[in-house]
Amino acid sequence: MKRGFLNSSKAKKVVLAPEAAGNGYPPSETLQGASGGSIAVRVSHKPVNDSDRPHGYAVGSTFGRSHGTELDGAAINHPVDAMLWTSFPGRNTDLNSHSAAERRDSWTEAIVDGLTKTEIFTPSGNADMSTAGYDRSDSRLERPAIPAHRIASAGQGKGLGVFATRDIGPGELIIAERPLLMIPLGVPTAKNIPAHFTMKQMIQASLAEWEKALEMLVERMLPERREAFMKLANSHTTDGSGPILGRIRTNGIAASGLHYQGKRGPEGRFSATCELISRVNHSCSPNARYTFNKPTFTSRLRAVRDIKAGEEITITYSRLDVPSAERQKDLAPYGFVCTCDACRGGAESDARRVKIPSEISPALKRGRIEQLLDLVALIEREKLQDLPVYVDSLMAVVDKYVAQKDFARCQPYLDKIQQYVPLDTDGDSSD
């Protein structure tokens, strides 16, 4: 967060970064803030000892009840570093003034800074009032023509999951929804922290203050949206997170393309919590991908390979390019041990995955086409079509066949690439 965003004269200015923020990829242990005046500390998911609790700290000193609450949701004349409780798209107090379609698509309750709100409400990227205003005609949700999912028990202690109700092809839209909540990934440091507090006590005081801020956000939600949010799982019941923050840490996914006060990287990310997509379970060989579409302010779920009717739909909460042991560490904050096919494959799967490069090198592009075909086959065997290198490898194969004027062999790979176009155009990958 920006230096001095929430000042404490008796303690370091710290940004606390919860897990579950970037498509499931937890941030690094320590991150230097972009301003040079803040540091980011990864919040532990382990139970809090009594000695680490902020005894004697009066919760409620950081955020006032009226702090940042808006009367005019469409206004964009806020200071760039203001913290705002707002709705996207902008909504009227009288919900009856909205169309049935708008009420069906509903609204995301969010905590944003002034700069981010201006960016969202001015598609041109500037604050010229002549171009301001969220265009509701462009913000309608695109939904599958034929419903493609159902929510059901996933068994084996996994709680609920999302399952395909019909065959789904790569690139096909499965779910589109407006997030229930969206907040900055960073938890601001609490004010007036006693000088004798340890770092762990400072973290716990800040978590308590942030929960109060989130209570104000949840109060803004429509009753049915609030009920849906509180039904989501919470794997952070013993680490000092309140019931709201715990659910966000468990279910939040990155809202790509938005950057808190313009900052890139984990400390500038936003976390979106959804009613349906947050129900999707993890796999180290996911068959779907989550994207966030900024122009329509929607979260979307698309297939990355063929999904059969009845098959569970999965995304990844962890890195995919590391051994199983490292992936299990990524997943520890979610309170489960992954038993997907890749993890059960152990060393053999790890040995295959280590052969998959993060990108197609110039040498590989210049090499024999058989090397590229082997790479495509290896990625498909490990079911890692979610990796960016998969489409890159398909494109490299197409380039080779085009150079050889072998258009017949080229066409199947070109068809595969076309299936992935919606995944590239859905969201902003600049994060």
C-alpha positions, -999 to 999 in steps of 0.1 A, spaced: 0 0 0 10 36 -4 34 50 21 15 67 49 -19 52 38 -27 44 73 0 59 95 11 46 129 37 68 146 47 40 169 52 11 145 64 2 110 40 7 82 32 -28 71 10 -44 45 -4 -78 55 -9 -100 25 -34 -129 31 -32 -161 10 -57 -170 -17 -52 -138 -37 -38 -144 -71 -56 -173 -88 -46 -193 -58 -9 -184 -60 1 -172 -25 24 -141 -24 61 -143 -14 69 -143 23 82 -108 22 77 -81 -4 91 -46 -5 64 -21 -11 66 -1 -44 69 32 -24 99 19 -5 82 28 28 61 -3 33 67 -40 36 44 -69 30 42 -97 54 24 -129 46 -3 -136 72 1 -170 88 -27 -196 85 -16 -214 117 -35 -211 150 -28 -180 171 -11 -184 204 -26 -164 233 7 -145 237 4 -133 201 -30 -118 206 -32 -80 209 -42 -78 246 -52 -43 256 -57 -30 221 -91 -13 215 -105 -24 181 -123 3 162 -97 31 162 -87 28 125 -120 29 106 -149 52 115 -184 41 106 -186 68 79 -151 64 66 -152 64 28 -189 55 25 -203 70 -7 -236 88 -13 -230 91 -51 -218 58 -64 -211 72 -99 -188 100 -86 -151 98 -96 -139 131 -80 -123 113 -51 -86 117 -40 -66 90 -57 -55 75 -24 -90 76 -8 -104 43 5 -140 39 -7 -168 15 0 -187 14 -33 -207 -8 -57 -198 -20 -92 -216 -12 -115 -230 19 -97 -264 14 -82 -292 35 -70 -305 34 -34 -339 26 -49 -334 -8 -64 -368 -6 -81 -353 20 -104 -331 -6 -120 -342 -30 -147 -349 -67 -141 -317 -76 -160 -296 -53 -138 -311 -67 -107 -305 -103 -120 -268 -95 -127 -266 -77 -94 -237 -57 -80 -203 -62 -64 -197 -45 -31 -161 -33 -31 -134 -14 -12 -113 5 -37 -90 35 -38 -100 66 -57 -76 59 -86 -90 24 -92 -126 37 -91 -118 64 -117 -101 38 -139 -132 15 -138 -157 43 -144 -137 60 -172 -129 34 -198 -106 58 -216 -84 57 -186 -86 94 -177 -108 114 -153 -123 137 -180 -159 140 -167 -172 141 -203 -162 104 -207 -171 94 -171 -198 69 -162 -201 31 -162 -218 21 -194 -245 -4 -182 -252 -14 -218 -217 -29 -220 -218 -44 -185 -244 -71 -190 -233 -106 -181 -227 -131 -209 -241 -164 -199 -238 -199 -215 -267 -204 -239 -272 -238 -223 -264 -241 -185 -233 -261 -180 -228 -267 -143 -244 -278 -110 -233 -275 -74 -230 -308 -55 -210 -326 -29 -175 -334 -40 -170 -361 -14 -139 -372 5 -141 -342 29 -139 -317 0 -173 -301 7 -192 -288 -23 -179 -286 -58 -189 -277 -93 -198 -304 -119 -205 -303 -156 -241 -310 -166 -231 -316 -202 -200 -320 -224 -180 -288 -225 -153 -279 -250 -120 -259 -246 -126 -222 -244 -163 -226 -237 -179 -204 -210 -191 -223 -180 -200 -196 -155 -202 -158 -156 -211 -138 -125 -205 -106 -108 -183 -111 -76 -200 -108 -43 -172 -88 -28 -139 -73 -40 -112 -59 -17 -75 -50 -19 -52 -80 -11 -33 -60 14 -46 -55 50 -38 -20 62 -19 -16 94 -40 -6 124 -35 28 139 -23 35 175 -5 2 179 13 2 212 51 4 209 57 -28 228 36 -49 204 55 -77 186 50 -81 148 26 -110 155 5 -88 178 6 -60 153 -7 -84 126 -35 -96 149 -46 -60 157 -46 -52 120 -67 -83 112 -92 -72 139 -94 -37 125 -98 -50 89 -127 -72 100 -145 -41 112 -140 -25 78 -153 -56 61 -184 -56 83 -193 -22 69 -189 -37 34 -210 -67 41 -238 -45 55 -240 -29 20 -248 -62 3 -282 -72 -8 -297 -98 18 -296 -127 -6 -260 -119 -16 -249 -116 20 -265 -150 28 -247 -166 -2 -213 -151 10 -218 -164 46 -225 -199 32 -190 -201 17 -163 -222 34 -139 -207 59 -105 -225 64 -92 -196 86 -111 -200 118 -81 -202 142 -55 -178 128 -70 -145 139 -91 -138 108 -126 -128 115 -155 -147 98 -156 -123 69 -119 -120 62 -116 -158 67 -141 -165 40 -123 -140 17 -89 -156 24 -104 -190 16 -124 -181 -15 -109 -150 -30 -93 -150 -65 -74 -123 -82 -93 -96 -101 -67 -92 -128 -63 -59 -146 -70 -38 -114 -41 -24 -94 -44 -8 -60 -32 28 -64 -16 18 -97 8 -7 -81 18 -39 -100 26 -71 -83 10 -89 -52 8 -57 -31 -14 -40 -57 -38 -69 -64 -75 -71 -56 -92 -102 -44 -127 -111 -57 -150 -135 -39 -178 -152 -59 -209 -171 -51 -204 -199 -77 -168 -198 -90 -155 -197 -54 -171 -232 -50 -148 -246 -77 -123 -270 -61 -85 -273 -68 -66 -297 -91 -29 -297 -101 -42 -306 -135 -71 -281 -138 -97 -284 -166 -109 -248 -163 -95 -213 -159 -108 -183 -140 -106 -148 -156 -118 -114 -145 -133 -91 -172 -129 -55 -162 -152 -38 -188 -182 -59 -176 -169 -63 -140 -175 -101 -142 -157 -132 -131 -157 -159 -157 -149 -196 -158 -140 -213 -191 -128 -248 -199 -91 -253 -209 -97 -288 -222 -127 -312 -229 -148 -317 -198 -173 -346 -199 -208 -345 -184 -207 -354 -147 -170 -345 -144 -159 -322 -116 -148 -288 -128 -115 -276 -113 -91 -247 -112 -57 -244 -96 -50 -228 -63 -13 -233 -66 17 -230 -89 17 -258 -115 54 -256 -125 68 -269 -92 71 -304 -77 42 -319 -58 58 -312 -24 59 -274 -32 24 -275 -44 12 -290 -11 29 -261 7 10 -237 -14 -23 -255 -5 -17 -257 32 -36 -224 40 -67 -240 24 -66 -268 50 -64 -299 27 -39 -322 11 -43 -326 -27 -49 -361 -39 -53 -353 -76 -38 -376 -103 -7 -355 -106 0 -356 -68 -7 -394 -67 17 -397 -96 45 -384 -73 80 -386 -87 70 -398 -121 47 -369 -127 72 -344 -113 98 -359 -137 76 -352 -166 66 -317 -155 102 -306 -150 106 -311 -188 80 -285 -196 96 -251 -201 80 -219 -190 82 -205 -225 92 -216 -260 129 -207 -265 143 -194 -298 164 -226 -300 132 -248 -297 115 -227 -324 145 -233 -347 147 -270 -339 129 -300 -353 92 -300 -354 92 -334 -336 105 -316 -305 75 -293 -305 51 -321 -311 66 -340 -282 62 -310 -260 25 -306 -269 20 -343 -262 38 -340 -228 16 -310 -217 -15 -329 -228 -5 -360 -209 0 -340 -177 -33 -322 -184 -16 -288 -182 -34 -270 -210 -39 -242 -185 -2 -233 -188 5 -204 -212 33 -224 -228 7 -248 -242 -8 -223 -266 27 -210 -274 38 -245 -283 7 -249 -305 16 -217 -323 51 -228 -328 39 -260 -344 16 -241 -367 45 -218 -377 66 -249 -386 38 -265 -407 31 -232 -425 68 -228 -433 66 -263 -448 33 -255 -466 19 -286 -449 -15 -270 -443 -34 -303 -438 -13 -311 -407 -13 -275 -396 -51 -272 -394 -58 -294 -363 -33 -273 -343 -47 -241 -356 -82 -252 -346 -69 -258 -310 -55 -223 -309 -88 -208 -319 -105 -225 -290 -83 -206 -266 -91 -171 -281 -119 -164 -255 -95 -172 -227 -71 -146 -239 -98 -119 -245 -118 -124 -213 -94 -108 -189 -65 -85 -185 -33 -106 -181 -11 -77 -172 -9 -90 -136 
